[in-house]
Amino acid sequence: MANFSKSNVPQFSVDVYQNEYLPEGGREVNAIVTVTSTGGGTVGSAVAAPHLYSPGQGPDAAVAIMVDCSGSMDYPPTKMRNARDATAAAIDTLRDGVHFAVIGGTHVAKEVYPGGGALAVADSRTRDQAKQALRKLSAGGGTAIGTWLRLADRLLSSADVSIRHGIVLTDGRNEHEAPEDLKAAIDSCAGRFTCDARGVGTDWEVKEVTGIASALLGTADIVADPANLAADFTKMMETAMGKEVADVALRLWTPVGTAIKFVKQVAPRVEELTDRRTEAGPRAGDYPTGSWGDESRDYHVCVEVPEAGIGQEMLAARVSLVVPQPDGSTQNLGAQGLVKAVWTDDMVASTSINPQVAHYTGQAELAQVIQQGLDLRKSGDVDGATAKLGRAVQLASVSGNADTAKLLAKVVDVVDAAAGTVRLKAKVAEADEMTLETRSTKTVRVKK
């Protein structure tokens, strides 16, 4: 864990959006907490010219790329070639001085480069060697992603760096290990490195790929056409190279008598964090948010407060940001936000919903009803699927989530978007359905 001095850390800020007024007897306080990190200074230049870094510059990082080499990667034969090209493109995007490894994944995990249980350090020579090693990648064998993750964890933990990141590419279902073995592997890696996951083609399991990314605080996506892999890998690695602070936690302190009902990330995508709390001293808990570069994210915090009389006010929660230190302590990143509660008999004040809270409550419901609708569609419940996906169309329309609306229109015929009236399409391309499911948690921000 790096010891962060002011000079190499972006500045964090916290803004709280809420209606703090409650009616008499009101006990639930909702707030949207916007966390923004700016001025890290290395992000743009790292992306524009990834090789201009000397090892001392920029954050210290290690990356493990896990490439599916199972037998199905040979159908069509271009798929394996596209995966090799994409991995080469990702290697080209590595900053000088970043530690890295390439793993070939089948029913076992093998080190493709550099080998010997080590990580290479990126420079022009090791990048070339790694790309030579990729040529030996061939398809054959099964799929046991848990073994890939465990090897990545071993390799990444061998480097004394602050940022550890994995990339998983798979084209098939995890058929050669028990689901509980994959879950155990994911659980053992959680908090040790972040990981982006990509499914290529349409023969993989959406919930497996999104489950890996969600647990390891990364992104998940579908690359339906293998020809688009190189562009996707380049962009993904550029984002990884822009991360500057690892293991940032949202710390919530609450006074006596209050309880946190839930905490979820709501932008740029919905991510449930409530059950990931770790205790952090009296009445405080930490919720993991992963690695940060120059970016902004929104969190929905819901607090239950004790009953109070008209005119009373209280601090419902204090929000801060912390990072772990090598000695086991945490360092506060200096940003703070307050969630308040004020009891009033003014009906207008106490019943108005904050626009940010309303918007993100809708976005979280949107993600949920898409998931439910697709599950019902798969199980043959046409009426149930139509109702849920109709509600999804309505929510996407109201909130201006045009990307999700477009994806929904490939699965249902929209009769009236505002009313949520739809008909299920008789024929849906598998790639369209999988894209909707994979991207269902992506949200749009409130229009300021």
C-alpha positions as CSV (number, residue, x, y, z in Angstrom):
1,M,0.0,0.0,0.0
2,A,1.5,3.3,-1.0
3,N,1.9,6.1,1.5
4,F,0.1,9.0,-0.3
5,S,1.6,12.5,0.0
6,K,-0.4,15.5,-1.1
7,S,1.8,15.8,-4.2
8,N,0.8,12.6,-5.9
9,V,-2.8,12.3,-4.9
10,P,-5.7,13.8,-6.7
11,Q,-7.9,16.2,-4.6
12,F,-11.2,14.6,-3.5
13,S,-14.4,16.5,-2.9
14,V,-17.8,15.4,-1.5
15,D,-21.1,17.0,-2.3
16,V,-24.4,15.9,-0.6
17,Y,-27.8,16.4,-2.3
18,Q,-30.9,15.7,-0.2
19,N,-34.1,17.0,1.1
20,E,-33.3,17.2,4.8
21,Y,-36.9,17.9,5.9
22,L,-38.9,15.1,7.5
23,P,-42.6,15.1,8.6
24,E,-43.4,14.4,12.2
25,G,-42.6,10.7,12.8
26,G,-40.5,10.5,9.7
27,R,-37.5,8.3,10.1
28,E,-35.9,7.7,6.7
29,V,-33.3,10.1,5.3
30,N,-32.1,9.8,1.6
31,A,-29.1,11.5,0.2
32,I,-27.1,11.4,-3.0
33,V,-23.4,11.7,-2.3
34,T,-21.2,12.9,-5.2
35,V,-17.5,12.1,-4.9
36,T,-15.2,13.8,-7.3
37,S,-11.5,13.3,-7.8
38,T,-9.5,15.9,-9.8
39,G,-6.1,17.2,-10.5
40,G,-4.1,13.9,-10.3
41,G,-2.3,15.3,-13.3
42,T,-1.0,12.1,-14.9
43,V,-4.2,10.8,-16.5
44,G,-4.4,12.8,-19.8
45,S,-0.7,12.5,-20.5
46,A,-0.5,8.8,-19.6
47,V,-3.2,8.1,-22.1
48,A,-1.9,10.4,-24.8
49,A,1.7,9.2,-24.6
50,P,1.8,6.0,-22.6
51,H,5.5,5.4,-23.1
52,L,6.8,8.8,-22.0
53,Y,6.9,7.7,-18.4
54,S,10.0,6.9,-16.5
55,P,9.4,4.2,-13.8
56,G,9.4,6.9,-11.1
57,Q,6.6,8.8,-12.7
58,G,2.9,8.2,-12.3
59,P,1.4,5.8,-9.8
60,D,3.0,2.4,-9.3
61,A,0.8,-0.3,-10.8
62,A,0.6,-3.9,-11.7
63,V,-1.7,-5.4,-14.3
64,A,-2.5,-9.1,-15.2
65,I,-4.3,-9.8,-18.4
66,M,-6.2,-13.2,-18.4
67,V,-6.9,-14.5,-22.0
68,D,-9.4,-17.3,-22.6
69,C,-7.6,-20.1,-24.5
70,S,-10.3,-22.7,-24.2
71,G,-11.2,-24.8,-27.2
72,S,-14.2,-22.7,-28.1
73,M,-11.8,-19.7,-28.9
74,D,-11.1,-21.5,-32.2
75,Y,-14.7,-21.1,-33.4
76,P,-14.4,-19.1,-35.6
77,P,-10.6,-19.2,-35.9
78,T,-10.5,-15.4,-36.1
79,K,-11.6,-15.2,-32.5
80,M,-8.3,-16.3,-31.1
81,R,-6.4,-14.0,-33.5
82,N,-8.6,-11.1,-32.4
83,A,-7.9,-11.9,-28.7
84,R,-4.1,-12.0,-29.4
85,D,-4.4,-8.6,-31.2
86,A,-6.4,-7.1,-28.4
87,T,-4.0,-8.3,-25.8
88,A,-1.1,-6.8,-27.8
89,A,-3.0,-3.5,-28.1
90,A,-3.4,-3.5,-24.3
91,I,0.3,-4.2,-23.8
92,D,1.1,-1.3,-26.0
93,T,-1.0,1.0,-23.8
94,L,1.0,0.1,-20.6
95,R,3.0,2.9,-19.2
96,D,6.7,2.4,-18.8
97,G,7.5,1.0,-15.3
98,V,4.2,-0.7,-14.8
99,H,4.5,-4.4,-13.7
100,F,2.5,-6.8,-15.9
101,A,1.8,-10.4,-16.8
102,V,-0.2,-12.3,-19.4
103,I,-2.1,-15.4,-18.3
104,G,-3.5,-18.1,-20.7
105,G,-6.8,-19.5,-19.2
106,T,-8.3,-22.9,-19.9
107,H,-9.3,-25.5,-17.2
108,V,-6.0,-24.5,-15.7
109,A,-4.1,-21.2,-15.7
110,K,-0.7,-20.9,-17.2
111,E,1.8,-18.1,-17.3
112,V,2.3,-16.9,-20.9
113,Y,4.6,-14.0,-20.1
114,P,7.0,-13.4,-18.4
115,G,6.7,-16.8,-16.6
116,G,8.5,-18.1,-13.5
117,G,6.0,-16.7,-11.1
118,A,7.2,-13.1,-11.8
119,L,5.9,-9.9,-13.3
120,A,7.7,-8.0,-16.1
121,V,8.3,-4.3,-16.0
122,A,6.9,-2.5,-19.0
123,D,9.4,-0.9,-21.4
124,S,9.9,-1.2,-25.2
125,R,11.9,-4.5,-24.8
126,T,9.4,-6.3,-22.5
127,R,6.4,-5.1,-24.5
128,D,8.0,-6.7,-27.6
129,Q,8.8,-9.9,-25.8
130,A,5.2,-10.1,-24.5
131,K,3.8,-9.7,-28.0
132,Q,6.1,-12.4,-29.3
133,A,4.9,-14.7,-26.5
134,L,1.3,-14.0,-27.5
135,R,1.9,-15.7,-30.9
136,K,2.2,-19.0,-29.1
137,L,-1.3,-18.8,-27.7
138,S,-3.5,-21.5,-29.1
139,A,-7.0,-22.7,-28.3
140,G,-7.7,-26.0,-26.5
141,G,-9.1,-27.2,-23.2
142,G,-11.9,-26.1,-20.9
143,T,-12.8,-23.1,-18.8
144,A,-12.1,-22.6,-15.1
145,I,-12.0,-18.9,-14.5
146,G,-11.4,-19.3,-10.7
147,T,-7.9,-20.7,-11.5
148,W,-7.1,-17.7,-13.7
149,L,-8.1,-15.3,-10.9
150,R,-6.0,-17.1,-8.3
151,L,-2.9,-17.0,-10.5
152,A,-3.5,-13.3,-11.2
153,D,-3.8,-12.7,-7.5
154,R,-0.5,-14.5,-6.8
155,L,1.4,-12.6,-9.5
156,L,-0.1,-9.2,-8.7
157,S,0.6,-9.6,-5.0
158,S,4.3,-10.3,-5.7
159,A,4.8,-6.6,-6.6
160,D,5.1,-3.8,-4.1
161,V,2.7,-1.5,-5.8
162,S,-0.3,0.6,-4.8
163,I,-2.6,-0.2,-7.8
164,R,-3.3,-3.8,-8.8
165,H,-5.6,-4.5,-11.8
166,G,-6.8,-7.5,-13.7
167,I,-8.5,-7.9,-17.1
168,V,-10.5,-11.1,-17.8
169,L,-11.5,-12.1,-21.4
170,T,-13.8,-15.1,-21.8
171,D,-15.9,-16.6,-24.6
172,G,-17.6,-19.4,-22.8
173,R,-19.3,-20.6,-19.6
174,N,-17.3,-21.6,-16.6
175,E,-18.0,-25.3,-17.2
176,H,-14.8,-26.9,-15.7
177,E,-15.1,-25.9,-12.1
178,A,-18.0,-25.9,-9.6
179,P,-19.8,-22.6,-9.2
180,E,-18.8,-22.5,-5.5
181,D,-15.1,-22.9,-6.6
182,L,-15.4,-19.8,-8.8
183,K,-17.2,-17.9,-6.0
184,A,-14.5,-18.9,-3.5
185,A,-11.8,-17.6,-5.9
186,I,-13.6,-14.3,-6.5
187,D,-14.1,-13.9,-2.7
188,S,-10.4,-14.5,-2.1
189,C,-9.5,-11.9,-4.6
190,A,-12.0,-9.2,-3.5
191,G,-10.2,-6.2,-2.0
192,R,-6.8,-7.5,-3.4
193,F,-7.1,-6.2,-6.9
194,T,-9.8,-4.6,-9.2
195,C,-10.8,-6.5,-12.3
196,D,-12.6,-5.6,-15.6
197,A,-14.3,-8.6,-17.3
198,R,-15.3,-8.9,-20.9
199,G,-17.4,-11.6,-22.7
200,V,-16.7,-12.1,-26.4
201,G,-19.3,-13.6,-28.7
202,T,-22.5,-14.9,-27.3
203,D,-21.7,-18.3,-25.7
204,W,-20.8,-17.0,-22.2
205,E,-22.9,-16.5,-19.1
206,V,-23.8,-12.8,-18.4
207,K,-24.2,-13.3,-14.6
208,E,-20.7,-15.0,-14.4
209,V,-18.9,-12.1,-16.1
210,T,-20.9,-9.3,-14.4
211,G,-20.4,-11.1,-11.0
212,I,-16.6,-11.1,-11.4
213,A,-16.6,-7.4,-12.3
214,S,-19.0,-6.4,-9.5
215,A,-17.2,-8.3,-6.7
216,L,-13.8,-7.0,-7.9
217,L,-15.1,-3.4,-8.4
218,G,-14.4,-3.3,-12.1
219,T,-16.5,-3.0,-15.3
220,A,-18.2,-5.6,-17.3
221,D,-19.2,-5.5,-21.0
222,I,-20.0,-7.6,-24.0
223,V,-17.9,-7.5,-27.2
224,A,-20.3,-9.3,-29.5
225,D,-18.0,-9.0,-32.5
226,P,-14.5,-10.2,-31.8
227,A,-13.2,-7.7,-34.3
228,N,-13.9,-4.9,-31.8
229,L,-11.8,-6.4,-29.1
230,A,-8.6,-4.4,-29.7
231,A,-10.4,-1.0,-29.5
232,D,-12.1,-2.2,-26.3
233,F,-8.9,-3.5,-24.7
234,T,-7.1,-0.3,-25.5
235,K,-9.7,1.9,-23.9
236,M,-10.0,-0.4,-20.9
237,M,-6.2,-0.3,-20.3
238,E,-6.1,3.5,-20.8
239,T,-8.7,3.8,-18.0
240,A,-6.6,1.4,-15.8
241,M,-3.5,3.5,-16.5
242,G,-5.4,6.6,-15.3
243,K,-6.0,5.2,-11.8
244,E,-4.0,6.9,-9.2
245,V,-5.4,6.0,-5.8
246,A,-6.3,2.4,-4.8
247,D,-8.6,1.0,-2.1
248,V,-10.6,4.2,-1.5
249,A,-13.4,3.6,1.0
250,L,-16.5,5.7,1.7
251,R,-16.6,6.0,5.5
252,L,-20.0,6.6,7.1
253,W,-20.2,7.7,10.7
254,T,-23.6,7.8,12.3
255,P,-24.7,9.0,15.8
256,V,-26.3,6.8,18.4
257,G,-29.7,5.6,17.5
258,T,-29.3,5.8,13.7
259,A,-28.6,3.0,11.3
260,I,-27.5,2.8,7.7
261,K,-30.3,1.1,5.7
262,F,-28.3,0.9,2.4
263,V,-25.4,2.3,0.5
264,K,-25.2,1.9,-3.3
265,Q,-23.2,3.4,-6.1
266,V,-25.7,4.8,-8.6
267,A,-23.5,6.4,-11.2
268,P,-21.8,5.6,-13.6
269,R,-23.5,2.3,-12.9
270,V,-25.6,0.7,-10.1
271,E,-23.5,-1.3,-7.6
272,E,-24.9,-2.6,-4.2
273,L,-22.4,-1.9,-1.4
274,T,-24.5,-2.4,1.7
275,D,-23.2,-5.9,2.5
276,R,-19.6,-5.0,1.9
277,R,-19.3,-2.8,5.0
278,T,-16.3,-3.3,7.2
279,E,-16.5,-1.9,10.7
280,A,-14.2,1.1,11.3
281,G,-14.4,2.0,15.0
282,P,-17.4,3.1,17.0
283,R,-20.5,3.7,14.8
284,A,-18.4,4.0,11.7
285,G,-18.2,1.7,8.7
286,D,-16.2,1.6,5.4
287,Y,-17.7,0.8,2.0
288,P,-15.2,-0.1,-0.7
289,T,-15.1,1.9,-3.9
290,G,-11.9,0.6,-5.6
291,S,-9.4,2.7,-7.6
292,W,-9.8,6.3,-8.7
293,G,-8.3,8.5,-11.4
294,D,-9.8,11.8,-12.5
295,E,-13.5,11.0,-12.2
296,S,-16.8,11.5,-10.4
297,R,-19.3,9.0,-9.0
298,D,-22.6,9.1,-7.2
299,Y,-23.7,7.1,-4.2
300,H,-27.2,6.8,-2.7
301,V,-27.1,6.6,1.1
302,C,-30.2,5.8,3.1
303,V,-30.2,6.4,6.9
304,E,-32.8,5.5,9.5
305,V,-33.0,8.1,12.3
306,P,-34.8,8.0,15.6
307,E,-38.1,9.7,15.9
308,A,-38.0,13.4,16.9
309,G,-40.4,16.3,17.4
310,I,-41.2,19.2,15.1
311,G,-38.3,21.7,15.0
312,Q,-35.6,19.3,16.0
313,E,-32.6,18.7,13.8
314,M,-29.7,16.3,13.8
315,L,-26.7,15.1,11.9
316,A,-27.8,11.8,10.4
317,A,-24.5,10.7,8.9
318,R,-21.0,12.1,8.2
319,V,-19.3,11.0,5.0
320,S,-15.6,10.9,4.5
321,L,-13.0,9.1,2.3
322,V,-10.2,7.0,3.6
323,V,-7.3,4.9,2.2
324,P,-5.4,2.2,4.0
325,Q,-1.8,2.7,5.1
326,P,1.1,0.2,5.3
327,D,0.9,0.1,9.1
328,G,-2.7,-1.0,9.0
329,S,-4.1,2.5,9.9
330,T,-6.1,4.6,7.4
331,Q,-5.5,8.0,6.0
332,N,-8.3,10.5,5.6
333,L,-8.4,12.1,2.2
334,G,-9.7,15.3,3.6
335,A,-13.1,15.5,2.0
336,Q,-16.3,15.5,4.0
337,G,-20.1,15.7,3.6
338,L,-22.9,15.9,6.1
339,V,-26.3,14.2,5.8
340,K,-28.9,16.1,7.9
341,A,-32.4,15.6,9.3
342,V,-34.8,18.4,10.2
343,W,-38.4,17.7,11.4
344,T,-41.0,20.2,10.2
345,D,-44.8,20.6,10.0
346,D,-44.4,22.3,6.6
347,M,-46.0,19.7,4.3
348,V,-44.6,21.1,1.2
349,A,-41.0,21.0,2.5
350,S,-41.3,17.5,4.0
351,T,-43.0,15.8,1.0
352,S,-40.8,17.2,-1.8
353,I,-38.4,14.7,-3.2
354,N,-34.9,15.9,-4.0
355,P,-34.4,15.6,-7.8
356,Q,-31.1,13.8,-7.5
357,V,-32.6,11.2,-5.1
358,A,-35.7,10.8,-7.4
359,H,-33.6,10.4,-10.5
360,Y,-31.3,7.7,-9.1
361,T,-34.1,5.8,-7.3
362,G,-35.5,5.5,-10.9
363,Q,-32.2,4.4,-12.3
364,A,-31.7,1.7,-9.7
365,E,-35.3,0.5,-10.4
366,L,-34.5,0.5,-14.1
367,A,-31.5,-1.8,-13.7
368,Q,-33.7,-4.1,-11.5
369,V,-36.7,-4.4,-13.8
370,I,-34.5,-5.1,-16.9
371,Q,-32.9,-8.0,-15.0
372,Q,-36.3,-9.3,-13.8
373,G,-37.9,-8.8,-17.2
374,L,-35.1,-10.8,-19.0
375,D,-35.3,-13.6,-16.4
376,L,-39.1,-13.8,-16.9
377,R,-38.6,-13.8,-20.7
378,K,-36.2,-16.7,-20.4
379,S,-38.6,-18.7,-18.2
380,G,-41.4,-18.2,-20.7
381,D,-43.5,-15.8,-18.6
382,V,-44.6,-13.5,-21.5
383,D,-47.0,-11.3,-19.4
384,G,-44.6,-10.8,-16.6
385,A,-41.7,-10.0,-18.9
386,T,-43.8,-7.6,-20.9
387,A,-44.9,-5.7,-17.7
388,K,-41.3,-5.5,-16.3
389,L,-39.7,-4.5,-19.7
390,G,-42.6,-2.0,-20.3
391,R,-41.7,-0.4,-16.9
392,A,-38.1,-0.3,-18.0
393,V,-38.9,1.5,-21.2
394,Q,-41.0,4.0,-19.2
395,L,-38.1,4.7,-16.7
396,A,-35.5,5.0,-19.5
397,S,-37.7,7.5,-21.3
398,V,-38.4,9.6,-18.2
399,S,-34.8,9.8,-17.1
400,G,-33.3,10.4,-20.6
401,N,-31.3,7.2,-20.5
402,A,-31.1,7.0,-24.3
403,D,-28.5,4.2,-24.5
404,T,-30.6,1.9,-22.4
405,A,-33.8,2.9,-24.3
406,K,-32.0,1.9,-27.6
407,L,-31.0,-1.5,-26.2
408,L,-34.6,-2.1,-24.9
409,A,-36.0,-1.3,-28.4
410,K,-34.1,-4.3,-29.7
411,V,-35.9,-6.7,-27.3
412,V,-39.4,-5.1,-27.3
413,D,-41.5,-3.2,-29.8
414,V,-42.3,0.1,-28.1
415,V,-45.9,1.2,-28.5
416,D,-45.9,4.1,-26.1
417,A,-42.7,4.8,-24.2
418,A,-44.2,7.4,-21.8
419,A,-46.9,4.9,-20.7
420,G,-44.6,1.9,-20.8
421,T,-46.7,0.0,-23.3
422,V,-44.6,-2.6,-25.2
423,R,-44.8,-5.9,-27.0
424,L,-42.1,-8.6,-26.7
425,K,-40.4,-9.1,-30.0
426,A,-41.0,-12.6,-31.4
427,K,-37.3,-12.9,-32.5
428,V,-34.5,-11.3,-30.6
429,A,-30.8,-11.7,-31.6
430,E,-28.9,-13.3,-28.7
431,A,-26.2,-10.6,-28.8
432,D,-28.9,-7.9,-28.3
433,E,-30.4,-9.6,-25.3
434,M,-27.0,-10.2,-23.7
435,T,-26.0,-6.6,-24.4
436,L,-29.1,-5.3,-22.6
437,E,-28.5,-7.6,-19.6
438,T,-24.8,-6.8,-19.4
439,R,-25.3,-3.0,-19.6
440,S,-28.5,-2.9,-17.5
441,T,-26.7,-1.3,-14.6
442,K,-25.3,1.6,-16.5
443,T,-26.9,4.9,-15.5
444,V,-27.2,8.5,-16.7
445,R,-26.4,11.4,-14.4
446,V,-28.9,14.0,-13.4
447,K,-29.1,16.8,-15.9
448,K,-27.8,19.9,-14.0
